[in-house]
Amino acid sequence: MKYHISIISTNSKVTQCCYALHIGASKYLFNCPESTQRILNEQNVNWRGYRAIFLNRTQWPYVGGLPGFLLTLSAFNSNSLTLVGSGLYKFLGSLRHFMSQNSVPYDVQIQTDYKDENIVVKSIQLQSDIQDLEYKRIVDAWMGKYTNEKPSIQRTRRMSFKKSENVRSLMAFCVTGPDVPGTFDKQAAVKLGLKPGPLYKQLLEGKPVENPDGITIYPQQCVGPSKSGRKLVILDCPSTDDIPSVLVNQELFESIQASHLLLFSCGPHVLQHNEMSAYLSQFKCQVIVSAPDAGKKHSFFQSSDDLIKRCNKIDPDLFPILPTLEDYPEGVFLNQQPMMSFQLEPKLELTTKECPKPQPVVPMTDRMPKDDIHIVPLGTASSTPGKHRNVSSILLQQPGSSILLDCGEGTLLQLYRYFGSLEMLKTLEIVYVSHLHADHHLGLISILKERSNWTSKPLVIVGPPFMERFLNEASTYEDLAYEFRNLKHYTLDPLVLDHFKLQAVPVVHSEDSFAVIVDMYGKRIVYSGDCRPSQRLAQTALNSDLLIHEATFDDELQKDAQKKNHSTISEALSVGQLYTN
């Protein structure tokens, strides 16, 4: 059977490694960081056939794309998915505040090892396993697994999480592929009185048959011995503090010794560590590494980059070419690249023909405003990201400070692509979340985590009530610094902060959906979020300088817009006309 593993994303300052193993019609994903589904769209990987997702760690850099991935997967009627990792119940439980039980595959199983007709995966525990079974009841209730005395979804949302100890759970995975059937000896079969046809196939399947004389012929008489499946190991070492856990694990060492491929990812400075370099060098298998400070860094979104370059020829100021990502020395090991593929059967073969081509160097430039407001649409897609557009987020900048209007999955990567650096996070003071749908806030955890590297000042999160509950629970497994402000409190009197004034306007979409009026740098900007057309919003926003209004549906899809509480293009324009008259 022909099968291969492909590299979806690599380690960088803002991304984590993700791999997809393809065996026939089945797919298996290893880690699911933010932007995974957008990168899969870019690489034209279809959504059918996913059987299991394996997670080296249950922390946001490894699982940030999982909620959006599950939501998209549910659209393909997937009714079974296995998750393999440690500490998953607590993570999954925190999602219940904005994901319904119908939005995930029903038969989600959580386990430590995995086996099906294609592969056997052995989990190797490198650091303490997080026992979070006390949250299993919450997850089971959320997924509708109880038939009697089922706690209501509302009641599970009121259950509180305990603050976890700082336990660093870390797993490696040893994957064994399917055995390869032995070679069929046609001459031996003919001598035994068998003619070519269905009997040959039965023998290859391991079933005995009878020849015309009624003599039973067994597979071993015509089929050579099968070959054991190829092995690969997926190993992550997040920091230099984790190196001892890797070096002393005998089970891991023996698994790599017996494997044909080692995919190794790590954090900064790990590859340069003498002991780790010596450890990796001793293995005879193919070793392919990924580190944020090693090798060339390629864009994951070639389609978007090409579109921006074409638009740049029309208006260079409106569509500046994105800066080239910073490259690092190659080192002694082969570096992973997006869309690199390693075939395991029928022969071991590395393929790089689909990898991104080197691009001309575009230097990083200062894109912070000096005496004006900059408006940067980081994402304008609907519920799922596409090749050319990410999900919702708009950056408003003024000299010395900035605010994000919504913060969909992958917003941090969009900021990095646009600025070429994340230093601008020092100026980010507020994130406004318009409503509970995942495509408007799943990028927030990454923003909070990265921003703490640039400033100790808490980020102000302005959003509906559910957002505070989700952030409080996420804070039990991530270190997050923020101040939460409930949007519902600012529908009459505005929220006044150092550089911004915000006023919420209720709109028709989902529960607790709000537009917002932002006063900044002498200007008034209105952002609708997702909503049906609203005369109230138009009237509230009179005498403003800019209206940013959603237009999810084309005009011919009017009924869909009404059903899903969105707006068409013409409806958005009509609000603008009310707003300007």
N, C-alpha and C positions, 0 to 999 in steps of 0.2 A: 504494500500500500504506500502510495506517495504521500508524504506529509512534510510540513515545514513550520518553522517559527519565524515570525516577522517582528521587527522592532517598530512599534507605534510611536513612542516618544522616548527621548533621552533625558538624562539629567542636565539641568542648567540652573541658573540662579532662581528660576521660577517654575520649573517643571520637574517631574519625577518620571522614572522609567516605566514604560508600559509595554508588554509583549502580548502577541496573539499567536496561539498554537492552532494550526489548521490541520485537521485530520478528516479527510472526506468532507462530508457536509457539516461536521461538528467543529465548533470553535471553543477555545479556552483562553480566558484573559488573565494575565498576571499583573496585578495592581490596576487601579482605575483612578488616576489623578484627574484634576480639573482639565477640561478641554479634550478629554478622551473622545467623546462622541463627535466633536467638530473635526478632530484629526482623522478619525475613521471615515468621516464624510469626505475629507480631502483626499484620502487614499482609496476612495471608492470601495471600501469594505462594506458588504451588505450586513443587515442586522439580524439575519436569521441564523439559527444553529448554535447559539451560545448555550453551553451546557454548565459551565462553572467559572467562577472568578476566584482567584487565589491572591491573598493580600499578605505581603511581607510584614507589614505593620498596620495597625488600625489607628492611624493618625491622619490628619487631614491631607497632607501632601500625597498620601497613597490612596485615599478613599474619597477625595473631594469631588470626583466625577461620578461616583457611584449613584447618588440620588437621581441625577439627570439621566444617567445610563438606564436605571431601572424604569424611570418614567417613559423613556423612549422605547425600551424593550417591551413594555406592556402594550404598546400600540400594535405590536406584531403578534399578539395573542400568545405570548410565551407563557406556559403554565408550569414550568419547572426550571429552577435555577439553584445551583448549589454555591454557597459562599464558604470559602475556607480561610480562616484567620482566627486571631485571638482578640477578645474584647469587642466582638461585633454586636452583641445584644445591646450594649449601652449606646453605641453609635446609631444603630438602627432605631432604637427607641426614641432618640432625640428627633428623628425625622417625622414623627407622627403629628407634629404641630402644623405641618404644611403639606403632607402627603397622605392621601386617603388610602384605605386598605385595598381599594380597587386599582390603585395606580402602581402596584408591584406584582410580579408573578406570584401566584397563590402559594406554590409549593417551594418557598425559599427554605433551604436547609442550611444549617450551620454546623460544620464539623471540622476536624483537624486533619484527617486523611481523606483520600478520594480514590474511587475506583469505578470504572465503567468498562464497556466492551472495547474501548480504544486505549485508555491509559491507566496507569497506576501512579498516584502522586503520594509521596511520603513527605510529611511535614517534619522538619528538623527544628526543634525549639532551641534557639540560641540564647534567649533571655527569658525571664520569668513570664509564664503564661498568666494573662489577666483573667481571673475568674469573675464573670459578671452574670452568673445564672439568675441572680435576683431580679434582673431586668427581663428575663425571658418571658415572664407572664405578660409584661407590657407589650412586648413585640408580638407574642402569639395573639393577644387580644386585638392589636392593631391590624394584624394580617387575617383576622377572622378565623383563627384555627380552633376556637372554642365552639362547641355545639350546645353545651349546657352551661348555665351560669356565666355567660360571657360578659366580662366587664365592658361597659359602654366606652366608645371612643372618647367621649367627653370626660369620663372618669379617668381613663388612662392618661389623658392630657394633664389632669390635675395631680397625678402622682409625681413626686419629686425625686430627683437623682441625688445621690450622695457624692461628695467630693472624693475622687479617687486618689490613692497614693500615687506618687510619681513613679509608676512602674513602666519600664521600657521593654515592652514585649517585642520580640523580633523572631521571625521565622525564615528559614530557607526551604526551598522545595526541590526534591529530587523526583524527576518525571521519567517514567519508563513507558516508551511507546509500545504499540502492538507488536506481537511476535510476527515474524515474516515466515509464511509457509515454506516448506521445503520444495525443491524443484521436482516437477513431475517427470518420471522416466517413462516416456512413451513406448520405447522398445520393450521394457519390462512388462508393461501393460499388454502389449500385443502378444508377447510370448505366453501370458497368462490367459489368453483368449478373449481379451476385451477390445472392442472396437471404439474408435473415437466417438464421443457423444456425451450424454448426460452423466454416464457412469464415471467418466473422468472427473467431472466437476464434483461429484459426491465424494470421491476419494480425496480430492484436494481439500474438501471441507472436513475431512477426518472421519467419514462414514464408510463402513464396509459395504461391499456390493457383491453380487453373484455373477459369475460368467455364464455363458450359454449352457455349460455342462452342470450348472447348479453348485459349483464350488465357490465357497466364500473367499473373496479377495479382500485383504486388509490394507489400509492406507500405507502402512510401513513397507509393503511389498512393492509399491510403485512410487512412493513419494519420499524424497530425502528428508533428513531431519530439519525441523524448523529452526530458525535463527531467533535468538532472544531480541526483544525490542531495544532500540537505541535509547540511551540515557542522556538526560541533560540536567543541569543544576542551575537554579535561579537563586542568586545570593545577593543580599543587600547589606551594606555596612554604612549606616548613616553618618557616623562621625568617628574620629580617632578614639573616642572613649569606648566604642563598640568593638575595636580590633581584638582585644583579648578574648571576647566571647567567640569570635570566629576561629582564632588560632588554636584554642584548647579543645574544640569540639571534635572528638574522634569520629563520630558518625558522619559529620559533614565531610571530614577529610577523606574517609573511605568512599563516600558517595561520589565525590569529585574524581577520585582516583579511577573509579569504574565508569565514569561518564565519557561521552564523546564531545560535549559542549558545556562550557561554563559561561553563563551570562552574569557578569558581575557589575553591580552599580554601587555607588558610594557617594559620600558627602565630600566637602572640601578637605584637601590635605591628606586624605586617606591613601590615595595611590602613591603619594610621595613618601609615605612612611616606609622605612627600610624593611621592617618585619612583614608588612603586608605585601610589599613588592616581592620579597623572597618567597613568601607563601604561595603567591599566584604563579611564580616562575617555575615551581617544581612540578607542575602538572603537565602531562603529555597531551591532554585534550586541547581542543581549540578554546582559547580564552578571549572573550570580547568584553571590553569594559566601557563603562560610562561614568563620567564624573563631571561636576560643574566646572572644574578647573583643569580639564584635559581635553585635547582634540578640538577640531573645528565645530562651531555651533551653526546649525542650519535652521532656517525658518521652517515651521511646520505647515505654513499656509501659503504655498506657492501661488495658488489661484488668486488669493486676495492680494498678494504682493504684485502680481502681474497686472491686476485691474488698477491698483493704485498708480503704477507706472504709466499706464495708458491715460488715466485721468490727469496725471501730472503734466502731460503734454498739453492738455486743454487749459488747466489753471494750476501753475506750480505753487501758488500761495495757498490755495484751498486744499490741494492734495499733495502735501510734501512727501517725498520718497522716504520710506522708513530707514532708519540707520541700520547698518550691518551689525549683527550680533558679534560680540567680542570672541576672538579665537584664542586658543591656548596651545602650548606645545603638545605634540602628539604622544610623547612618552614611548615606552618600550612595548606596550600592548596595543593590539588592534582596537580602535575606538568604534563604538556603536554609532550608527547613523539612522535617521528616520527612513523607513521603508527598506532597510537592509534585511535580507532574508537568508536563513540558514536551512537548507534542506537536509533532513535526517534520513529519509528513504526515498528512492531506492539506493542513493549514494549520498555521502556527505559532500555538500557543496554550498559555498558561500556566494550569494548574489548581491551585487550592489548597483545593478543597472537602473533600478527605479529610484535610487537615492537622489536627493536634491543636488543640482549642479552648483558649483561655486559661483558666487555672484560678485560683481564689482563692489569694492569697498565704498560704503557711504558713511562718512564720518558723522558722529553724534553732534547735534547742534543744540543751542539753548532754545527751548520752546516754552519758556515761562514768560508770561506777559509782563511788559514794562509799564504801560500806562493805559491798559484797556482790558476788556473781558475776552477771554478765549473760550470757545465752545467746541469741545472735541467729542463727537459721537463715537464712543468705543464699541457700542453694540446696538444695532437697530433691528435685529431679527425678531421673529415671533418666538414661540415656545421652545423651538429647537434651533441650535446654531446651524449655519450653512457654510459652504466653502468661502463665501465672500463676506459674510456678516456674522458677528457674534451676537449672543443674546443681550438683553437690555442693560445699557449703562451709558450715561452721558456725563462727561466731566465739564464743570464750569470753573474756569480759572480767573482770578483777578490777581493783581500784584501782591505776592506774599501769602496768598491763601487760596483754597479750592474746596469744592464740594462735589460729591458724586450723587447723581440722581439715578437711583437703582444701581444694583451691583451684581449682575448676573455672573454665572460660572465663567471663569476665564478672564475676568476683568483685570486681574493683576498681570496676566500675560499680555493683554492688550496695552496696558500702560507701559510695560517693558518694551514692547515692539515700537510704540510711538516715540517714547523718550530715549530709548537706548540705555536707560538707567532707571533706578527706582528712588533716586534721591528726592524726587518731587513729592514723595509720601510725607516728607517733613512739612509740606504746606497743606496737606489734606486734613481738614478740620471736621467735616461732617459727611456722613453717608445717609442719604434719605432713601427709605424703602417704601414703595408705594402700596404694596399689598403682599399677600402671603404666597403667591405662586412662585415656584422654585426658580424659574428663569429670571427672576428679578432680585435674588439675594444670595444665591449659592456661591458667589465669589467673595462674600464678606469675610469669611474666616481667614482666607489667605491674605486679604488686605490687612486684617488686624494683626496676624502673625508677622508679616513682613514689616509693617509700619513700626512695630515695637523695636526693630533694629535701627530705626532712624530717629525716633523721638520717644520720650517717656510720657508725653502728654496724652491722656486718654482720648480716643476718637469718640466723637458724639454720634450716636446712632439714633436717627429719628425714624420711627416706624410704628406700625400697628401693634397691638398688645401681644400677639403670638410671637413676635420677633424677640421680645424680652425673654419669654420662656425658653425659646430655642437657644438663645445665646447663653442663658444661665446654665442650661444643661450641657452645651458645648464647652463651657468653661470648666466642667468637671473632668474633661479629658484633654483640654488644650488651655494654655496660658494666654488669656485674652484680656486686654485693657480697653475698657470702653465705658461711656456714660450713656444710658438709654433714656430717650425722651419719647413718651407716648404721643403719637400724632393726634389722637382723639382730643387731647387737651388744648389743641391749638387751632380749632376751627373758628373760634370767636376772636380770641386775642392771639396775636402772633408770638412765636418763639423768637426772642431777641438774643443773639449771641454776639461775640466780639466783632465779626466782620460780615455777618449775614442776619437777615430777618426772614423767617419762614412762616407761612400761614397755610394750613391744610384746608382742602375743599373736598367734602365727600362726593364721590362719583359712583356710578352704577357699573359694577363689574363683578367682583366677588366680595365676600364678607370683609368689612373694614378696608375698603379701597379708597385711596385719597389722591387727588391731584395736589400740587403744591405751588404756591407763589413765592418766589425767591427774590428778595431785594438785596442787591449787592453792587457796590461801586457806582452808586447813583443810577442803576438800571433795575427794571422789574422784569423778571422772566417767569413765565408760566409753563409748567410741565404737567401734562395730563395723566401720566401713567397709563395703564390699560383702562378703557372705559367706553361706554356708550356716549354719543354726543350729549352735551349738557349745556343748556342755556344758563343754568346757575353758574357754571364755571366761566362761561363767556362773560356774564355780567360781573362776576367777581373780579375778573381779570381786565376790566376796562382800563384804558390808559396805561397798559403795560407796554414794554418795548419789544417783547418776543414771546410768541406762543409756540411751544413744542408739543404737538398733538399726535397721538397714535393713529395709524391708518393701516390696520392689520389686513383688511380684506379689500380686494378689488370690488368695484361697484356691482358687478354681476353676482357677487356672493352676498348680497344684502341679507338674505335669510340666515346665512351662517353667522354673519356679524351680529344679528339680533339674538340668535340662539346662544351665542357664546359671550355676549355682552362686550363686543369690540366695536370698532368704527370702520366704515369704508373710507376710501380716499375722498369722495365727494362730501361725506358727512364731516370729516375733519376740516375740509375747506369751508364748509358752511359755518362751523364754529368759529373759524378764523374771520369770516365775514361779519358775524355778530360781534366779534371781539373788536373789530376795527371800526365798526359803524357807530 
